[in-house]
Amino acid sequence: MKPLTGFELLRPPTLVGALEMMSTLDDAMPIAGGTDVVPAFRDLGPKPVHLIDLGLIEELNGIEEEDDKILIGPTTTHSQILTSKLVEEAAPALHDAARWIGSVQIRNRGTVGGNLCNASPAADSAPPLLVHGAEAHICSLEEGHWIQLQELFKGPKMTVLEKNEILGGIRFPWVKGAGSSFQRIGRRKGFTLSVVNAAVYAERDGDRLREVRIALGSVAPTPIRAPAVENKIRGMRMSEDLIEEAATASIAVVKPIDDVRGTAEYRRDMVGVLVKRAMREAWRRAGGEL
Ligand SMILES: Cc1cc2nc3c(=O)[nH]c(=O)nc-3n(C[C@H](O)[C@H](O)[C@H](O)COP(=O)(O)OP(=O)(O)OC[C@H]3O[C@@H](n4cnc5c(N)ncnc54)[C@H](O)[C@@H]3O)c2cc1C
């Protein structure tokens, strides 16, 4: 295979070093695992850019618990997420999603930060993190700040990150006893992007849904939450009828498009199917019975 040329790869060992490069160099772009960037370069041809490899920056990698919050560094790979007991317990939906992403090779290189910053409407890490109430840390040479993850996404392949900014971390609360689930449909079982995906988070109060959150991917220009559906079913007694109601209401809030991976009509139908599956599993993982 012909090597890619036309860019310079820089490998700063510190976050400050990376941020200095981002703010001083023209056409600088961060790269983590490269599993989105490199195929795009191969398809479109590389632009003359400085690629700032974040892979050597230790503080950007890893999974920690701090004050009942889970913190995930942006260069944490999907394989790290998949093998993390902490994620499996605190955010089962994110753990589910990591299992489905690409192949072993893609999961070993691809990162959660790259998945979010690539801003595909189909990004599999996005719905789980959205339902867990995740926030994103925006770093620049000035003081960093946290935003709701939903605010990171501006449109297909577009984030709110400025040229001199890097996603420095993701955090979400660890609510003991809560359950969550991620479900997806692709054109094949593995090694393919989702045609539709969905995540549900549930907290239980006896047989009622004390808290419920629903997020959907590949049905709008960005991954979305479904607050209208959540508000309708929050506090209600869990039942198959309620699951049916949530699925029907979810179909009504999405605006999918036809593309090579599926038609809008198919996606709408599959939203209903996936919301039902995810609701049942999130409820079961929260200790509920149906
Ligand atoms: C064969 C194949 C199968 C795939 N299957 C799936 C799948 O099933 N599900 C799925 O969701 N995705 C899939 N992908 C897409 C891709 O692997 C993931 O999106 C992956 O998580 C991207 O991470 P990365 O580290 O490789 O990102 P990179 O390619 O390094 O970067 C992606 C984008 O994010 C930016 N970026 C990266 N890190 C940061 C940061 N910290 N701050 C700011 N910007 C940053 C880069 O500038 C770039 O714009 C697949 C890709 C391939 C090639």
The ligand as an SDF file (V2000), in Angstrom:
LIG
                    3D

 53 58  0  0  0  0  0  0  0  0999 V2000
  -13.3010   -0.5890    9.5200 C   0  0  0  0  0  0  0  0  0  0  0  0
  -13.8760    0.4230   10.4630 C   0  0  0  0  0  0  0  0  0  0  0  0
  -14.9460    0.0570   11.2660 C   0  0  0  0  0  0  0  0  0  0  0  0
  -15.4890    1.0020   12.1480 C   0  0  0  0  0  0  0  0  0  0  0  0
  -16.5480    0.6220   12.9220 N   0  0  0  0  0  0  0  0  0  0  0  0
  -17.1150    1.5300   13.7540 C   0  0  0  0  0  0  0  0  0  0  0  0
  -18.2420    1.1560   14.5320 C   0  0  0  0  0  0  0  0  0  0  0  0
  -18.7070    0.0320   14.5310 O   0  0  0  0  0  0  0  0  0  0  0  0
  -18.7950    2.1340   15.3200 N   0  0  0  0  0  0  0  0  0  0  0  0
  -18.3060    3.4030   15.3790 C   0  0  0  0  0  0  0  0  0  0  0  0
  -18.8570    4.2300   16.0910 O   0  0  0  0  0  0  0  0  0  0  0  0
  -17.2260    3.7600   14.6430 N   0  0  0  0  0  0  0  0  0  0  0  0
  -16.6290    2.8720   13.8480 C   0  0  0  0  0  0  0  0  0  0  0  0
  -15.5420    3.2360   13.0900 N   0  0  0  0  0  0  0  0  0  0  0  0
  -15.0490    4.5980   13.1540 C   0  0  0  0  0  0  0  0  0  0  0  0
  -13.8350    4.8090   14.0900 C   0  0  0  0  0  0  0  0  0  0  0  0
  -13.1040    3.6420   14.2960 O   0  0  0  0  0  0  0  0  0  0  0  0
  -14.2630    5.3590   15.4510 C   0  0  0  0  0  0  0  0  0  0  0  0
  -15.0000    6.5440   15.2780 O   0  0  0  0  0  0  0  0  0  0  0  0
  -13.0650    5.6120   16.3730 C   0  0  0  0  0  0  0  0  0  0  0  0
  -13.4920    5.6640   17.6950 O   0  0  0  0  0  0  0  0  0  0  0  0
  -12.3240    6.8960   16.0350 C   0  0  0  0  0  0  0  0  0  0  0  0
  -11.2950    7.0620   16.9930 O   0  0  0  0  0  0  0  0  0  0  0  0
   -9.8060    7.4290   16.5450 P   0  0  0  0  0  0  0  0  0  0  0  0
   -9.0290    7.5760   17.7890 O   0  0  0  0  0  0  0  0  0  0  0  0
   -9.2730    6.4610   15.5640 O   0  0  0  0  0  0  0  0  0  0  0  0
  -10.0690    8.8470   15.8610 O   0  0  0  0  0  0  0  0  0  0  0  0
   -9.1330    9.6350   14.8410 P   0  0  0  0  0  0  0  0  0  0  0  0
   -9.2930    9.0740   13.4730 O   0  0  0  0  0  0  0  0  0  0  0  0
   -7.7520    9.7580   15.3770 O   0  0  0  0  0  0  0  0  0  0  0  0
   -9.8390   11.0620   14.9330 O   0  0  0  0  0  0  0  0  0  0  0  0
  -11.1900   11.2420   14.5320 C   0  0  0  0  0  0  0  0  0  0  0  0
  -11.5460   12.7260   14.6190 C   0  0  0  0  0  0  0  0  0  0  0  0
  -11.5300   13.1600   15.9600 O   0  0  0  0  0  0  0  0  0  0  0  0
  -10.5800   14.2200   16.1470 C   0  0  0  0  0  0  0  0  0  0  0  0
  -10.0020   13.9760   17.4750 N   0  0  0  0  0  0  0  0  0  0  0  0
   -9.5260   12.8250   17.9650 C   0  0  0  0  0  0  0  0  0  0  0  0
   -9.2230   12.9650   19.2670 N   0  0  0  0  0  0  0  0  0  0  0  0
   -9.5040   14.2460   19.5960 C   0  0  0  0  0  0  0  0  0  0  0  0
   -9.4240   15.0110   20.8060 C   0  0  0  0  0  0  0  0  0  0  0  0
   -9.0170   14.4660   21.9730 N   0  0  0  0  0  0  0  0  0  0  0  0
   -9.7940   16.3250   20.7780 N   0  0  0  0  0  0  0  0  0  0  0  0
  -10.2480   16.8760   19.6260 C   0  0  0  0  0  0  0  0  0  0  0  0
  -10.3680   16.2150   18.4620 N   0  0  0  0  0  0  0  0  0  0  0  0
   -9.9980   14.9040   18.4510 C   0  0  0  0  0  0  0  0  0  0  0  0
   -9.6140   14.1270   14.9850 C   0  0  0  0  0  0  0  0  0  0  0  0
   -9.0590   15.3920   14.6710 O   0  0  0  0  0  0  0  0  0  0  0  0
  -10.5670   13.6400   13.8840 C   0  0  0  0  0  0  0  0  0  0  0  0
  -11.2960   14.7200   13.3630 O   0  0  0  0  0  0  0  0  0  0  0  0
  -14.9600    2.3250   12.2120 C   0  0  0  0  0  0  0  0  0  0  0  0
  -13.8630    2.6640   11.4110 C   0  0  0  0  0  0  0  0  0  0  0  0
  -13.3220    1.7340   10.5500 C   0  0  0  0  0  0  0  0  0  0  0  0
  -12.1460    2.1390    9.6940 C   0  0  0  0  0  0  0  0  0  0  0  0
  1  2  1  0
  2  3  1  0
  2 52  2  0
  3  4  2  0
  4  5  1  0
  4 50  1  0
  5  6  2  0
  6  7  1  0
  6 13  1  0
  7  8  2  0
  7  9  1  0
  9 10  1  0
 10 11  2  0
 10 12  1  0
 12 13  2  0
 13 14  1  0
 14 15  1  0
 14 50  1  0
 15 16  1  0
 16 17  1  0
 16 18  1  0
 18 19  1  0
 18 20  1  0
 20 21  1  0
 20 22  1  0
 22 23  1  0
 23 24  1  0
 24 25  2  0
 24 26  1  0
 24 27  1  0
 27 28  1  0
 28 29  2  0
 28 30  1  0
 28 31  1  0
 31 32  1  0
 32 33  1  0
 33 34  1  0
 33 48  1  0
 34 35  1  0
 35 36  1  0
 35 46  1  0
 36 37  1  0
 36 45  1  0
 37 38  2  0
 38 39  1  0
 39 40  1  0
 39 45  2  0
 40 41  1  0
 40 42  2  0
 42 43  1  0
 43 44  2  0
 44 45  1  0
 46 47  1  0
 46 48  1  0
 48 49  1  0
 50 51  2  0
 51 52  1  0
 52 53  1  0
M  END
$$$$
